[in-house]
Amino acid sequence: MHIELQQAMQHLVAEQSLNLKEVSRFTPVDFRLGIQYLVAQDQPDLAQALAEAGLALYPLSEDILAISGLLAITREDWPLAVEILQDLVSIQNNRVQPMTYQMLARALACNLDVAEAHQVLETALQKWPNDATLIQERNAMAAVQDAMPASTLTN
């Protein structure tokens, strides 16, 4: 992280507030690095505020969508994680990586949309048929589904 960005993040932590004028000059990479820094400094609320500012300024940035989706997952904000990761998948189109599919499927399952989570994994496995992580995720999700009462599998 370059010194100017690090100083801006330290200022955010000290002030516990976000100055939109100050962050509007950041690039998407700066936002990603800043969010990572704030999470490492145990400042999840500031990290979330920075993620929201980044999404407002750069709604189509893969960097910001990816880190914001990951942040939503760590905060267990499943509806937000699903929304952001679906946006990322839509933007990436044919370039979606296995980890993105895995994160989306897991967020969907945690949001109790198990059927759609399975569909995401099946789509992912069509593109990445030999990906061990996706296969393991599908198997784990199937095992959990088999152990759950039927009434908990629908919204």
Backbone torsions as a table, in degrees:
resi	resn	phi	psi	omega
1	MET	NA	129.9	-179.0
2	HIS	-71.2	158.6	-170.6
3	ILE	-61.0	-39.1	-179.5
4	GLU	-63.4	-42.3	178.6
5	LEU	-67.7	-41.5	178.6
6	GLN	-61.4	-42.6	177.8
7	GLN	-63.7	-39.7	178.4
8	ALA	-63.8	-39.9	179.2
9	MET	-68.8	-39.7	177.1
10	GLN	-63.2	-37.4	177.2
11	HIS	-64.6	-42.0	177.4
12	LEU	-59.0	-43.8	-180.0
13	VAL	-65.0	-44.2	-178.5
14	ALA	-64.8	-42.2	-177.0
15	GLU	-84.5	-20.1	-176.2
16	GLN	56.7	33.7	177.1
17	SER	-150.8	162.8	-176.3
18	LEU	-113.3	125.3	177.0
19	ASN	-98.9	108.1	-175.5
20	LEU	-61.8	-33.6	177.9
21	LYS	-62.6	-41.2	-178.8
22	GLU	-66.8	-43.8	-176.1
23	VAL	-81.3	-13.3	-178.5
24	SER	-67.1	-15.6	178.3
25	ARG	-88.9	-5.2	-179.6
26	PHE	-73.2	148.2	172.2
27	THR	-86.9	167.0	175.1
28	PRO	-56.1	-38.3	177.8
29	VAL	-64.3	-40.1	176.7
30	ASP	-59.6	-43.0	178.5
31	PHE	-60.9	-46.1	-179.8
32	ARG	-59.1	-47.9	179.9
33	LEU	-64.6	-39.2	178.8
34	GLY	-64.2	-42.5	178.4
35	ILE	-63.4	-44.0	177.6
36	GLN	-59.7	-43.2	179.7
37	TYR	-61.5	-46.7	-177.7
38	LEU	-65.8	-37.3	175.9
39	VAL	-64.1	-43.8	178.8
40	ALA	-63.4	-28.1	178.5
41	GLN	-88.0	10.1	-179.3
42	ASP	57.1	47.6	178.4
43	GLN	-121.9	63.6	-174.3
44	PRO	-63.8	-33.6	-179.7
45	ASP	-68.9	-40.7	176.2
46	LEU	-67.6	-37.9	177.2
47	ALA	-61.2	-41.6	178.5
48	GLN	-64.9	-42.1	178.6
49	ALA	-62.5	-41.0	178.7
50	LEU	-67.1	-38.8	177.4
51	ALA	-62.0	-43.9	179.2
52	GLU	-63.9	-39.7	177.1
53	ALA	-64.6	-42.6	178.4
54	GLY	-61.8	-42.3	178.4
55	LEU	-66.3	-34.1	178.4
56	ALA	-67.9	-39.4	-178.3
57	LEU	-81.1	-36.2	-175.2
58	TYR	-132.5	68.7	-174.5
59	PRO	-64.9	-16.7	-179.1
60	LEU	-106.3	10.6	-178.6
61	SER	-78.4	119.8	177.9
62	GLU	-62.7	-38.7	177.8
63	ASP	-57.3	-49.7	-176.1
64	ILE	-71.7	-39.7	177.3
65	LEU	-62.1	-43.3	-178.5
66	ALA	-63.9	-49.3	-178.0
67	ILE	-69.7	-34.2	178.3
68	SER	-68.5	-37.9	175.8
69	GLY	-64.3	-43.3	177.6
70	LEU	-63.6	-41.3	177.8
71	LEU	-62.3	-43.1	178.8
72	ALA	-61.9	-37.6	177.4
73	ILE	-65.2	-46.0	-179.2
74	THR	-64.3	-28.3	177.6
75	ARG	-86.8	-1.5	-178.8
76	GLU	57.9	35.3	174.1
77	ASP	-95.2	79.7	-170.8
78	TRP	-62.8	-44.4	178.7
79	PRO	-60.1	-41.3	178.6
80	LEU	-66.5	-42.5	178.8
81	ALA	-59.2	-44.6	179.1
82	VAL	-61.1	-47.9	-178.7
83	GLU	-59.4	-48.3	-177.5
84	ILE	-66.5	-45.0	-178.1
85	LEU	-68.7	-32.9	173.9
86	GLN	-65.0	-38.6	175.4
87	ASP	-62.2	-42.6	179.8
88	LEU	-62.5	-45.3	178.6
89	VAL	-60.8	-41.7	179.7
90	SER	-62.3	-42.5	-179.4
91	ILE	-70.4	-41.6	-177.6
92	GLN	-73.0	-26.4	176.8
93	ASN	54.0	-108.6	-177.1
94	ASN	-85.1	3.6	-177.8
95	ARG	-106.8	12.8	-177.0
96	VAL	-65.8	130.9	-179.1
97	GLN	-89.5	156.7	-179.4
98	PRO	-54.4	-40.1	-178.4
99	MET	-62.5	-36.7	178.6
100	THR	-64.7	-44.6	176.3
101	TYR	-60.3	-43.7	-179.3
102	GLN	-61.7	-46.1	180.0
103	MET	-62.6	-41.7	179.0
104	LEU	-64.8	-45.6	179.7
105	ALA	-61.1	-42.6	180.0
106	ARG	-65.9	-41.8	178.3
107	ALA	-63.2	-41.3	177.5
108	LEU	-62.0	-44.7	179.7
109	ALA	-63.3	-42.6	178.2
110	CYS	-66.8	-25.5	176.5
111	ASN	-87.2	10.0	177.0
112	LEU	65.1	29.0	172.9
113	ASP	-110.1	68.6	-172.8
114	VAL	-65.1	-39.6	-179.4
115	ALA	-61.2	-44.7	179.0
116	GLU	-68.5	-34.1	176.7
117	ALA	-60.2	-44.4	177.2
118	HIS	-62.3	-40.6	179.7
119	GLN	-62.3	-41.7	177.8
120	VAL	-60.9	-44.3	179.9
121	LEU	-66.0	-38.3	177.9
122	GLU	-64.9	-41.8	176.2
123	THR	-60.9	-44.4	-179.9
124	ALA	-62.0	-42.7	-178.1
125	LEU	-71.3	-21.0	172.4
126	GLN	-68.4	-36.0	-179.8
127	LYS	-85.6	-32.6	-176.1
128	TRP	-128.6	66.7	-171.1
129	PRO	-64.2	-23.5	-177.2
130	ASN	-107.0	12.5	-178.1
131	ASP	-74.1	115.0	-175.5
132	ALA	-62.0	-37.2	-179.1
133	THR	-65.5	-43.4	178.8
134	LEU	-66.2	-40.8	178.1
135	ILE	-62.8	-44.7	178.9
136	GLN	-63.1	-41.3	179.1
137	GLU	-63.1	-44.6	178.8
138	ARG	-61.7	-43.7	-179.8
139	ASN	-65.4	-41.5	179.0
140	ALA	-65.3	-41.5	-179.8
141	MET	-66.0	-38.8	178.4
142	ALA	-65.7	-39.9	179.2
143	ALA	-64.5	-41.5	177.9
144	VAL	-65.6	-42.9	-179.7
145	GLN	-62.1	-40.9	179.6
146	ASP	-64.0	-29.3	-178.4
147	ALA	-85.5	-14.0	-176.7
148	MET	-88.8	144.6	171.7
149	PRO	-62.9	147.9	-176.3
150	ALA	-57.3	-33.7	-176.2
151	SER	-67.5	-20.1	-179.2
152	THR	-88.5	-2.4	-175.4
153	LEU	-89.6	-2.7	179.3
154	THR	-122.8	154.7	178.0
155	ASN	-79.9	NA	NA
